[in-house]
Amino acid sequence: MIQRVLKVPSKKPSITIRVNEEEYQVLKEWADSEYRTVPSLVLALTKKAIDEYSKPKSQKESRKDSA
């Protein structure tokens, strides 16, 4: 039996970024070391940056003081 997988268009917004070849190679090596794709790695890094950016200012300052 052959099953067909239908791709349903995502309702999530999408973005496009452009990086130079050196930057892409660094991302590719990093992604490979974590058994991820480059888009998956970039998504994880973006989510982490958003979480950090969204923290209340007091949490950010206490983190800097402890470093």
PQR file of N, CA, C, O and H, with PARSE charges and radii, in Angstrom:
ATOM      1  N   MET A   1       0.837  -1.174   0.000 -0.4000 1.5000
ATOM      2  CA  MET A   1       0.000   0.000   0.000 -0.0000 2.0000
ATOM      3  C   MET A   1       0.889   1.248   0.000  0.5500 1.7000
ATOM      4  O   MET A   1       1.803   1.361   0.816 -0.5500 1.4000
ATOM      5  N   ILE A   2       0.628   2.150  -0.885 -0.4000 1.5000
ATOM      6  CA  ILE A   2       1.382   3.398  -0.966 -0.0000 2.0000
ATOM      7  C   ILE A   2       0.575   4.494  -0.293  0.5500 1.7000
ATOM      8  O   ILE A   2      -0.595   4.722  -0.602 -0.5500 1.4000
ATOM      9  H   ILE A   2      -0.115   2.058  -1.548  0.4000 1.0000
ATOM     10  N   GLN A   3       1.238   5.160   0.635 -0.4000 1.5000
ATOM     11  CA  GLN A   3       0.581   6.276   1.312 -0.0000 2.0000
ATOM     12  C   GLN A   3       1.156   7.578   0.782  0.5500 1.7000
ATOM     13  O   GLN A   3       2.359   7.690   0.545 -0.5500 1.4000
ATOM     14  H   GLN A   3       2.188   4.975   0.887  0.4000 1.0000
ATOM     15  N   ARG A   4       0.312   8.525   0.607 -0.4000 1.5000
ATOM     16  CA  ARG A   4       0.759   9.847   0.179 -0.0000 2.0000
ATOM     17  C   ARG A   4       0.742  10.778   1.379  0.5500 1.7000
ATOM     18  O   ARG A   4      -0.208  10.797   2.161 -0.5500 1.4000
ATOM     19  H   ARG A   4      -0.665   8.433   0.800  0.4000 1.0000
ATOM     20  N   VAL A   5       1.781  11.524   1.503 -0.4000 1.5000
ATOM     21  CA  VAL A   5       1.851  12.504   2.575 -0.0000 2.0000
ATOM     22  C   VAL A   5       1.541  13.858   1.968  0.5500 1.7000
ATOM     23  O   VAL A   5       2.252  14.341   1.087 -0.5500 1.4000
ATOM     24  H   VAL A   5       2.553  11.509   0.868  0.4000 1.0000
ATOM     25  N   LEU A   6       0.481  14.453   2.447 -0.4000 1.5000
ATOM     26  CA  LEU A   6       0.099  15.768   1.955 -0.0000 2.0000
ATOM     27  C   LEU A   6       0.671  16.822   2.881  0.5500 1.7000
ATOM     28  O   LEU A   6       0.483  16.759   4.095 -0.5500 1.4000
ATOM     29  H   LEU A   6      -0.097  14.061   3.163  0.4000 1.0000
ATOM     30  N   LYS A   7       1.356  17.771   2.319 -0.4000 1.5000
ATOM     31  CA  LYS A   7       1.890  18.863   3.123 -0.0000 2.0000
ATOM     32  C   LYS A   7       0.839  19.960   3.204  0.5500 1.7000
ATOM     33  O   LYS A   7       0.412  20.522   2.196 -0.5500 1.4000
ATOM     34  H   LYS A   7       1.508  17.822   1.332  0.4000 1.0000
ATOM     35  N   VAL A   8       0.444  20.241   4.424 -0.4000 1.5000
ATOM     36  CA  VAL A   8      -0.524  21.303   4.653 -0.0000 2.0000
ATOM     37  C   VAL A   8       0.264  22.589   4.868  0.5500 1.7000
ATOM     38  O   VAL A   8       1.176  22.621   5.694 -0.5500 1.4000
ATOM     39  H   VAL A   8       0.792  19.785   5.243  0.4000 1.0000
ATOM     40  N   PRO A   9      -0.069  23.636   4.147 -0.5600 1.5000
ATOM     41  CA  PRO A   9       0.668  24.881   4.342  0.2800 2.0000
ATOM     42  C   PRO A   9       0.571  25.355   5.788  0.5500 1.7000
ATOM     43  O   PRO A   9      -0.498  25.324   6.398 -0.5500 1.4000
ATOM     44  N   SER A  10       1.701  25.790   6.318 -0.4000 1.5000
ATOM     45  CA  SER A  10       1.737  26.276   7.690 -0.0000 2.0000
ATOM     46  C   SER A  10       1.080  27.649   7.767  0.5500 1.7000
ATOM     47  O   SER A  10       1.216  28.475   6.865 -0.5500 1.4000
ATOM     48  H   SER A  10       2.569  25.815   5.823  0.4000 1.0000
ATOM     49  N   LYS A  11       0.370  27.869   8.858 -0.4000 1.5000
ATOM     50  CA  LYS A  11      -0.242  29.177   9.068 -0.0000 2.0000
ATOM     51  C   LYS A  11       0.702  30.097   9.836  0.5500 1.7000
ATOM     52  O   LYS A  11       0.366  31.246  10.124 -0.5500 1.4000
ATOM     53  H   LYS A  11       0.259  27.198   9.591  0.4000 1.0000
ATOM     54  N   LYS A  12       1.886  29.583  10.164 -0.4000 1.5000
ATOM     55  CA  LYS A  12       2.861  30.395  10.887 -0.0000 2.0000
ATOM     56  C   LYS A  12       3.507  31.384   9.921  0.5500 1.7000
ATOM     57  O   LYS A  12       3.718  31.071   8.749 -0.5500 1.4000
ATOM     58  H   LYS A  12       2.159  28.650   9.929  0.4000 1.0000
ATOM     59  N   PRO A  13       3.820  32.584  10.422 -0.5600 1.5000
ATOM     60  CA  PRO A  13       4.554  33.524   9.570  0.2800 2.0000
ATOM     61  C   PRO A  13       5.936  32.962   9.259  0.5500 1.7000
ATOM     62  O   PRO A  13       6.488  32.193  10.046 -0.5500 1.4000
ATOM     63  N   SER A  14       6.483  33.335   8.138 -0.4000 1.5000
ATOM     64  CA  SER A  14       7.825  32.873   7.795 -0.0000 2.0000
ATOM     65  C   SER A  14       8.714  34.079   7.520  0.5500 1.7000
ATOM     66  O   SER A  14       8.242  35.157   7.159 -0.5500 1.4000
ATOM     67  H   SER A  14       6.035  33.959   7.499  0.4000 1.0000
ATOM     68  N   ILE A  15      10.014  33.864   7.701 -0.4000 1.5000
ATOM     69  CA  ILE A  15      10.987  34.909   7.405 -0.0000 2.0000
ATOM     70  C   ILE A  15      12.104  34.303   6.568  0.5500 1.7000
ATOM     71  O   ILE A  15      12.309  33.089   6.567 -0.5500 1.4000
ATOM     72  H   ILE A  15      10.397  32.988   7.994  0.4000 1.0000
ATOM     73  N   THR A  16      12.808  35.148   5.871 -0.4000 1.5000
ATOM     74  CA  THR A  16      13.963  34.724   5.093 -0.0000 2.0000
ATOM     75  C   THR A  16      15.153  35.540   5.557  0.5500 1.7000
ATOM     76  O   THR A  16      15.063  36.760   5.694 -0.5500 1.4000
ATOM     77  H   THR A  16      12.641  36.134   5.872  0.4000 1.0000
ATOM     78  N   ILE A  17      16.272  34.865   5.800 -0.4000 1.5000
ATOM     79  CA  ILE A  17      17.499  35.587   6.126 -0.0000 2.0000
ATOM     80  C   ILE A  17      18.558  35.198   5.112  0.5500 1.7000
ATOM     81  O   ILE A  17      18.506  34.120   4.519 -0.5500 1.4000
ATOM     82  H   ILE A  17      16.345  33.874   5.689  0.4000 1.0000
ATOM     83  N   ARG A  18      19.499  36.074   4.925 -0.4000 1.5000
ATOM     84  CA  ARG A  18      20.606  35.788   4.017 -0.0000 2.0000
ATOM     85  C   ARG A  18      21.894  35.920   4.815  0.5500 1.7000
ATOM     86  O   ARG A  18      22.108  36.909   5.515 -0.5500 1.4000
ATOM     87  H   ARG A  18      19.540  36.950   5.406  0.4000 1.0000
ATOM     88  N   VAL A  19      22.735  34.923   4.701 -0.4000 1.5000
ATOM     89  CA  VAL A  19      24.032  34.932   5.370 -0.0000 2.0000
ATOM     90  C   VAL A  19      25.103  34.665   4.323  0.5500 1.7000
ATOM     91  O   VAL A  19      24.825  34.122   3.254 -0.5500 1.4000
ATOM     92  H   VAL A  19      22.561  34.120   4.132  0.4000 1.0000
ATOM     93  N   ASN A  20      26.326  35.054   4.645 -0.4000 1.5000
ATOM     94  CA  ASN A  20      27.392  34.771   3.685 -0.0000 2.0000
ATOM     95  C   ASN A  20      27.816  33.309   3.818  0.5500 1.7000
ATOM     96  O   ASN A  20      27.384  32.610   4.735 -0.5500 1.4000
ATOM     97  H   ASN A  20      26.552  35.495   5.514  0.4000 1.0000
ATOM     98  N   GLU A  21      28.650  32.864   2.912 -0.4000 1.5000
ATOM     99  CA  GLU A  21      29.036  31.449   2.864 -0.0000 2.0000
ATOM    100  C   GLU A  21      29.731  30.997   4.142  0.5500 1.7000
ATOM    101  O   GLU A  21      29.473  29.898   4.633 -0.5500 1.4000
ATOM    102  H   GLU A  21      29.001  33.432   2.168  0.4000 1.0000
ATOM    103  N   GLU A  22      30.611  31.838   4.685 -0.4000 1.5000
ATOM    104  CA  GLU A  22      31.316  31.476   5.925 -0.0000 2.0000
ATOM    105  C   GLU A  22      30.335  31.288   7.081  0.5500 1.7000
ATOM    106  O   GLU A  22      30.431  30.321   7.837 -0.5500 1.4000
ATOM    107  H   GLU A  22      30.820  32.731   4.286  0.4000 1.0000
ATOM    108  N   GLU A  23      29.393  32.219   7.210 -0.4000 1.5000
ATOM    109  CA  GLU A  23      28.397  32.121   8.283 -0.0000 2.0000
ATOM    110  C   GLU A  23      27.553  30.862   8.115  0.5500 1.7000
ATOM    111  O   GLU A  23      27.245  30.176   9.090 -0.5500 1.4000
ATOM    112  H   GLU A  23      29.315  33.004   6.596  0.4000 1.0000
ATOM    113  N   TYR A  24      27.183  30.566   6.871 -0.4000 1.5000
ATOM    114  CA  TYR A  24      26.384  29.364   6.627 -0.0000 2.0000
ATOM    115  C   TYR A  24      27.155  28.105   7.015  0.5500 1.7000
ATOM    116  O   TYR A  24      26.591  27.184   7.605 -0.5500 1.4000
ATOM    117  H   TYR A  24      27.433  31.123   6.080  0.4000 1.0000
ATOM    118  N   GLN A  25      28.433  28.070   6.686 -0.4000 1.5000
ATOM    119  CA  GLN A  25      29.238  26.885   7.016 -0.0000 2.0000
ATOM    120  C   GLN A  25      29.341  26.692   8.527  0.5500 1.7000
ATOM    121  O   GLN A  25      29.294  25.562   9.013 -0.5500 1.4000
ATOM    122  H   GLN A  25      28.892  28.819   6.207  0.4000 1.0000
ATOM    123  N   VAL A  26      29.482  27.794   9.275 -0.4000 1.5000
ATOM    124  CA  VAL A  26      29.508  27.699  10.741 -0.0000 2.0000
ATOM    125  C   VAL A  26      28.177  27.156  11.246  0.5500 1.7000
ATOM    126  O   VAL A  26      28.148  26.261  12.090 -0.5500 1.4000
ATOM    127  H   VAL A  26      29.520  28.712   8.880  0.4000 1.0000
ATOM    128  N   LEU A  27      27.075  27.698  10.728 -0.4000 1.5000
ATOM    129  CA  LEU A  27      25.753  27.211  11.136 -0.0000 2.0000
ATOM    130  C   LEU A  27      25.575  25.740  10.764  0.5500 1.7000
ATOM    131  O   LEU A  27      25.016  24.966  11.541 -0.5500 1.4000
ATOM    132  H   LEU A  27      27.099  28.426  10.042  0.4000 1.0000
ATOM    133  N   LYS A  28      26.041  25.356   9.593 -0.4000 1.5000
ATOM    134  CA  LYS A  28      25.914  23.964   9.136 -0.0000 2.0000
ATOM    135  C   LYS A  28      26.689  23.023  10.044  0.5500 1.7000
ATOM    136  O   LYS A  28      26.171  21.978  10.438 -0.5500 1.4000
ATOM    137  H   LYS A  28      26.495  25.985   8.961  0.4000 1.0000
ATOM    138  N   GLU A  29      27.927  23.379  10.382 -0.4000 1.5000
ATOM    139  CA  GLU A  29      28.731  22.542  11.281 -0.0000 2.0000
ATOM    140  C   GLU A  29      28.077  22.435  12.656  0.5500 1.7000
ATOM    141  O   GLU A  29      28.022  21.355  13.245 -0.5500 1.4000
ATOM    142  H   GLU A  29      28.348  24.228  10.061  0.4000 1.0000
ATOM    143  N   TRP A  30      27.581  23.568  13.161 -0.4000 1.5000
ATOM    144  CA  TRP A  30      26.921  23.592  14.465 -0.0000 2.0000
ATOM    145  C   TRP A  30      25.681  22.709  14.430  0.5500 1.7000
ATOM    146  O   TRP A  30      25.474  21.884  15.321 -0.5500 1.4000
ATOM    147  H   TRP A  30      27.626  24.445  12.682  0.4000 1.0000
ATOM    148  N   ALA A  31      24.862  22.881  13.407 -0.4000 1.5000
ATOM    149  CA  ALA A  31      23.638  22.084  13.277 -0.0000 2.0000
ATOM    150  C   ALA A  31      23.968  20.598  13.179  0.5500 1.7000
ATOM    151  O   ALA A  31      23.328  19.774  13.831 -0.5500 1.4000
ATOM    152  H   ALA A  31      25.030  23.550  12.683  0.4000 1.0000
ATOM    153  N   ASP A  32      24.958  20.257  12.373 -0.4000 1.5000
ATOM    154  CA  ASP A  32      25.357  18.852  12.233 -0.0000 2.0000
ATOM    155  C   ASP A  32      25.805  18.267  13.567  0.5500 1.7000
ATOM    156  O   ASP A  32      25.509  17.112  13.873 -0.5500 1.4000
ATOM    157  H   ASP A  32      25.478  20.927  11.843  0.4000 1.0000
ATOM    158  N   SER A  33      26.520  19.065  14.364 -0.4000 1.5000
ATOM    159  CA  SER A  33      27.015  18.568  15.653 -0.0000 2.0000
ATOM    160  C   SER A  33      25.878  18.293  16.631  0.5500 1.7000
ATOM    161  O   SER A  33      26.047  17.533  17.584 -0.5500 1.4000
ATOM    162  H   SER A  33      26.760  20.003  14.116  0.4000 1.0000
ATOM    163  N   GLU A  34      24.721  18.909  16.397 -0.4000 1.5000
ATOM    164  CA  GLU A  34      23.550  18.706  17.254 -0.0000 2.0000
ATOM    165  C   GLU A  34      22.479  17.855  16.558  0.5500 1.7000
ATOM    166  O   GLU A  34      21.347  17.758  17.033 -0.5500 1.4000
ATOM    167  H   GLU A  34      24.584  19.527  15.623  0.4000 1.0000
ATOM    168  N   TYR A  35      22.849  17.245  15.436 -0.4000 1.5000
ATOM    169  CA  TYR A  35      21.922  16.400  14.659 -0.0000 2.0000
ATOM    170  C   TYR A  35      20.639  17.156  14.313  0.5500 1.7000
ATOM    171  O   TYR A  35      19.534  16.629  14.445 -0.5500 1.4000
ATOM    172  H   TYR A  35      23.769  17.324  15.051  0.4000 1.0000
ATOM    173  N   ARG A  36      20.809  18.391  13.871 -0.4000 1.5000
ATOM    174  CA  ARG A  36      19.691  19.244  13.478 -0.0000 2.0000
ATOM    175  C   ARG A  36      19.922  19.720  12.050  0.5500 1.7000
ATOM    176  O   ARG A  36      21.005  19.566  11.486 -0.5500 1.4000
ATOM    177  H   ARG A  36      21.707  18.819  13.764  0.4000 1.0000
ATOM    178  N   THR A  37      18.879  20.296  11.490 -0.4000 1.5000
ATOM    179  CA  THR A  37      19.036  21.006  10.226 -0.0000 2.0000
ATOM    180  C   THR A  37      19.403  22.450  10.559  0.5500 1.7000
ATOM    181  O   THR A  37      19.223  22.894  11.692 -0.5500 1.4000
ATOM    182  H   THR A  37      17.999  20.421  11.948  0.4000 1.0000
ATOM    183  N   VAL A  38      19.910  23.171   9.583 -0.4000 1.5000
ATOM    184  CA  VAL A  38      20.231  24.582   9.812 -0.0000 2.0000
ATOM    185  C   VAL A  38      18.969  25.363  10.190  0.5500 1.7000
ATOM    186  O   VAL A  38      19.017  26.136  11.147 -0.5500 1.4000
ATOM    187  H   VAL A  38      20.057  22.810   8.662  0.4000 1.0000
ATOM    188  N   PRO A  39      17.841  25.201   9.483 -0.5600 1.5000
ATOM    189  CA  PRO A  39      16.641  25.931   9.897  0.2800 2.0000
ATOM    190  C   PRO A  39      16.203  25.602  11.331  0.5500 1.7000
ATOM    191  O   PRO A  39      15.756  26.487  12.061 -0.5500 1.4000
ATOM    192  N   SER A  40      16.330  24.343  11.729 -0.4000 1.5000
ATOM    193  CA  SER A  40      15.966  23.957  13.092 -0.0000 2.0000
ATOM    194  C   SER A  40      16.876  24.633  14.114  0.5500 1.7000
ATOM    195  O   SER A  40      16.405  25.090  15.156 -0.5500 1.4000
ATOM    196  H   SER A  40      16.693  23.624  11.137  0.4000 1.0000
ATOM    197  N   LEU A  41      18.160  24.700  13.826 -0.4000 1.5000
ATOM    198  CA  LEU A  41      19.108  25.370  14.718 -0.0000 2.0000
ATOM    199  C   LEU A  41      18.790  26.855  14.817  0.5500 1.7000
ATOM    200  O   LEU A  41      18.752  27.410  15.915 -0.5500 1.4000
ATOM    201  H   LEU A  41      18.542  24.329  12.979  0.4000 1.0000
ATOM    202  N   VAL A  42      18.563  27.500  13.679 -0.4000 1.5000
ATOM    203  CA  VAL A  42      18.267  28.931  13.673 -0.0000 2.0000
ATOM    204  C   VAL A  42      16.972  29.209  14.435  0.5500 1.7000
ATOM    205  O   VAL A  42      16.882  30.208  15.148 -0.5500 1.4000
ATOM    206  H   VAL A  42      18.595  27.049  12.787  0.4000 1.0000
ATOM    207  N   LEU A  43      15.979  28.349  14.296 -0.4000 1.5000
ATOM    208  CA  LEU A  43      14.735  28.513  15.045 -0.0000 2.0000
ATOM    209  C   LEU A  43      14.993  28.412  16.544  0.5500 1.7000
ATOM    210  O   LEU A  43      14.480  29.225  17.313 -0.5500 1.4000
ATOM    211  H   LEU A  43      16.052  27.537  13.717  0.4000 1.0000
ATOM    212  N   ALA A  44      15.779  27.429  16.970 -0.4000 1.5000
ATOM    213  CA  ALA A  44      16.093  27.267  18.392 -0.0000 2.0000
ATOM    214  C   ALA A  44      16.850  28.480  18.924  0.5500 1.7000
ATOM    215  O   ALA A  44      16.559  28.959  20.020 -0.5500 1.4000
ATOM    216  H   ALA A  44      16.195  26.768  16.346  0.4000 1.0000
ATOM    217  N   LEU A  45      17.817  28.978  18.160 -0.4000 1.5000
ATOM    218  CA  LEU A  45      18.576  30.157  18.583 -0.0000 2.0000
ATOM    219  C   LEU A  45      17.682  31.390  18.668  0.5500 1.7000
ATOM    220  O   LEU A  45      17.820  32.206  19.580 -0.5500 1.4000
ATOM    221  H   LEU A  45      18.054  28.588  17.270  0.4000 1.0000
ATOM    222  N   THR A  46      16.769  31.519  17.716 -0.4000 1.5000
ATOM    223  CA  THR A  46      15.843  32.647  17.714 -0.0000 2.0000
ATOM    224  C   THR A  46      14.925  32.590  18.924  0.5500 1.7000
ATOM    225  O   THR A  46      14.704  33.607  19.582 -0.5500 1.4000
ATOM    226  H   THR A  46      16.657  30.857  16.975  0.4000 1.0000
ATOM    227  N   LYS A  47      14.384  31.401  19.228 -0.4000 1.5000
ATOM    228  CA  LYS A  47      13.511  31.258  20.398 -0.0000 2.0000
ATOM    229  C   LYS A  47      14.261  31.594  21.682  0.5500 1.7000
ATOM    230  O   LYS A  47      13.710  32.248  22.569 -0.5500 1.4000
ATOM    231  H   LYS A  47      14.564  30.575  18.694  0.4000 1.0000
ATOM    232  N   LYS A  48      15.513  31.152  21.788 -0.4000 1.5000
ATOM    233  CA  LYS A  48      16.319  31.442  22.977 -0.0000 2.0000
ATOM    234  C   LYS A  48      16.546  32.952  23.109  0.5500 1.7000
ATOM    235  O   LYS A  48      16.443  33.501  24.206 -0.5500 1.4000
ATOM    236  H   LYS A  48      15.960  30.621  21.068  0.4000 1.0000
ATOM    237  N   ALA A  49      16.851  33.615  22.004 -0.4000 1.5000
ATOM    238  CA  ALA A  49      17.066  35.063  22.021 -0.0000 2.0000
ATOM    239  C   ALA A  49      15.785  35.803  22.399  0.5500 1.7000
ATOM    240  O   ALA A  49      15.834  36.781  23.145 -0.5500 1.4000
ATOM    241  H   ALA A  49      16.935  33.169  21.113  0.4000 1.0000
ATOM    242  N   ILE A  50      14.648  35.347  21.894 -0.4000 1.5000
ATOM    243  CA  ILE A  50      13.366  35.970  22.231 -0.0000 2.0000
ATOM    244  C   ILE A  50      13.067  35.798  23.713  0.5500 1.7000
ATOM    245  O   ILE A  50      12.619  36.739  24.368 -0.5500 1.4000
ATOM    246  H   ILE A  50      14.609  34.553  21.288  0.4000 1.0000
ATOM    247  N   ASP A  51      13.310  34.601  24.250 -0.4000 1.5000
ATOM    248  CA  ASP A  51      13.103  34.367  25.685 -0.0000 2.0000
ATOM    249  C   ASP A  51      13.970  35.309  26.512  0.5500 1.7000
ATOM    250  O   ASP A  51      13.499  35.900  27.484 -0.5500 1.4000
ATOM    251  H   ASP A  51      13.674  33.836  23.718  0.4000 1.0000
ATOM    252  N   GLU A  52      15.231  35.446  26.128 -0.4000 1.5000
ATOM    253  CA  GLU A  52      16.158  36.329  26.854 -0.0000 2.0000
ATOM    254  C   GLU A  52      15.702  37.781  26.756  0.5500 1.7000
ATOM    255  O   GLU A  52      15.713  38.507  27.750 -0.5500 1.4000
ATOM    256  H   GLU A  52      15.613  34.966  25.338  0.4000 1.0000
ATOM    257  N   TYR A  53      15.308  38.196  25.579 -0.4000 1.5000
ATOM    258  CA  TYR A  53      14.855  39.566  25.355 -0.0000 2.0000
ATOM    259  C   TYR A  53      13.583  39.864  26.144  0.5500 1.7000
ATOM    260  O   TYR A  53      13.388  40.984  26.618 -0.5500 1.4000
ATOM    261  H   TYR A  53      15.299  37.606  24.771  0.4000 1.0000
ATOM    262  N   SER A  54      12.725  38.866  26.281 -0.4000 1.5000
ATOM    263  CA  SER A  54      11.424  39.047  26.921 -0.0000 2.0000
ATOM    264  C   SER A  54      11.473  39.012  28.445  0.5500 1.7000
ATOM    265  O   SER A  54      10.487  39.350  29.100 -0.5500 1.4000
ATOM    266  H   SER A  54      12.884  37.957  25.896  0.4000 1.0000
ATOM    267  N   LYS A  55      12.610  38.607  29.019 -0.4000 1.5000
ATOM    268  CA  LYS A  55      12.704  38.554  30.477 -0.0000 2.0000
ATOM    269  C   LYS A  55      12.567  39.956  31.052  0.5500 1.7000
ATOM    270  O   LYS A  55      12.998  40.933  30.439 -0.5500 1.4000
ATOM    271  H   LYS A  55      13.411  38.332  28.486  0.4000 1.0000
ATOM    272  N   PRO A  56      11.960  40.047  32.242 -0.5600 1.5000
ATOM    273  CA  PRO A  56      11.896  41.363  32.895  0.2800 2.0000
ATOM    274  C   PRO A  56      13.305  41.921  33.116  0.5500 1.7000
ATOM    275  O   PRO A  56      14.261  41.167  33.294 -0.5500 1.4000
ATOM    276  N   LYS A  57      13.414  43.242  33.101 -0.4000 1.5000
ATOM    277  CA  LYS A  57      14.708  43.903  33.218 -0.0000 2.0000
ATOM    278  C   LYS A  57      15.449  43.475  34.485  0.5500 1.7000
ATOM    279  O   LYS A  57      16.668  43.313  34.455 -0.5500 1.4000
ATOM    280  H   LYS A  57      12.637  43.854  32.957  0.4000 1.0000
ATOM    281  N   SER A  58      14.740  43.291  35.586 -0.4000 1.5000
ATOM    282  CA  SER A  58      15.385  42.922  36.849 -0.0000 2.0000
ATOM    283  C   SER A  58      16.093  41.570  36.738  0.5500 1.7000
ATOM    284  O   SER A  58      17.167  41.393  37.313 -0.5500 1.4000
ATOM    285  H   SER A  58      13.749  43.422  35.611  0.4000 1.0000
ATOM    286  N   GLN A  59      15.514  40.622  36.016 -0.4000 1.5000
ATOM    287  CA  GLN A  59      16.153  39.313  35.835 -0.0000 2.0000
ATOM    288  C   GLN A  59      17.407  39.445  34.982  0.5500 1.7000
ATOM    289  O   GLN A  59      18.406  38.772  35.236 -0.5500 1.4000
ATOM    290  H   GLN A  59      14.642  40.766  35.549  0.4000 1.0000
ATOM    291  N   LYS A  60      17.359  40.305  33.976 -0.4000 1.5000
ATOM    292  CA  LYS A  60      18.521  40.495  33.111 -0.0000 2.0000
ATOM    293  C   LYS A  60      19.672  41.108  33.894  0.5500 1.7000
ATOM    294  O   LYS A  60      20.821  40.698  33.732 -0.5500 1.4000
ATOM    295  H   LYS A  60      16.547  40.851  33.769  0.4000 1.0000
ATOM    296  N   GLU A  61      19.368  42.099  34.752 -0.4000 1.5000
ATOM    297  CA  GLU A  61      20.410  42.768  35.525 -0.0000 2.0000
ATOM    298  C   GLU A  61      21.028  41.830  36.546  0.5500 1.7000
ATOM    299  O   GLU A  61      22.244  41.845  36.736 -0.5500 1.4000
ATOM    300  H   GLU A  61      18.435  42.432  34.884  0.4000 1.0000
ATOM    301  N   SER A  62      20.210  41.007  37.213 -0.4000 1.5000
ATOM    302  CA  SER A  62      20.755  40.094  38.213 -0.0000 2.0000
ATOM    303  C   SER A  62      21.643  39.043  37.553  0.5500 1.7000
ATOM    304  O   SER A  62      22.598  38.562  38.163 -0.5500 1.4000
ATOM    305  H   SER A  62      19.222  40.995  37.059  0.4000 1.0000
ATOM    306  N   ARG A  63      21.337  38.696  36.340 -0.4000 1.5000
ATOM    307  CA  ARG A  63      22.160  37.738  35.610 -0.0000 2.0000
ATOM    308  C   ARG A  63      23.522  38.337  35.273  0.5500 1.7000
ATOM    309  O   ARG A  63      24.544  37.655  35.347 -0.5500 1.4000
ATOM    310  H   ARG A  63      20.561  39.087  35.845  0.4000 1.0000
ATOM    311  N   LYS A  64      23.530  39.626  34.899 -0.4000 1.5000
ATOM    312  CA  LYS A  64      24.789  40.301  34.589 -0.0000 2.0000
ATOM    313  C   LYS A  64      25.648  40.425  35.842  0.5500 1.7000
ATOM    314  O   LYS A  64      26.865  40.254  35.781 -0.5500 1.4000
ATOM    315  H   LYS A  64      22.700  40.180  34.838  0.4000 1.0000
ATOM    316  N   ASP A  65      25.018  40.724  36.981 -0.4000 1.5000
ATOM    317  CA  ASP A  65      25.746  40.885  38.239 -0.0000 2.0000
ATOM    318  C   ASP A  65      26.399  39.589  38.685  0.5500 1.7000
ATOM    319  O   ASP A  65      27.475  39.615  39.282 -0.5500 1.4000
ATOM    320  H   ASP A  65      24.029  40.864  37.031  0.4000 1.0000
ATOM    321  N   SER A  66      25.772  38.462  38.406 -0.4000 1.5000
ATOM    322  CA  SER A  66      26.306  37.174  38.848 -0.0000 2.0000
ATOM    323  C   SER A  66      27.413  36.660  37.932  0.5500 1.7000
ATOM    324  O   SER A  66      28.116  35.712  38.283 -0.5500 1.4000
ATOM    325  H   SER A  66      24.898  38.441  37.920  0.4000 1.0000
ATOM    326  N   ALA A  67      27.573  37.274  36.771 -0.4000 1.5000
ATOM    327  CA  ALA A  67      28.600  36.817  35.812 -0.0000 2.0000
ATOM    328  C   ALA A  67      29.983  37.291  36.168  0.5500 1.7000
ATOM    329  O   ALA A  67      30.942  36.987  35.458 -0.5500 1.4000
ATOM    330  H   ALA A  67      27.003  38.045  36.486  0.4000 1.0000
TER
END
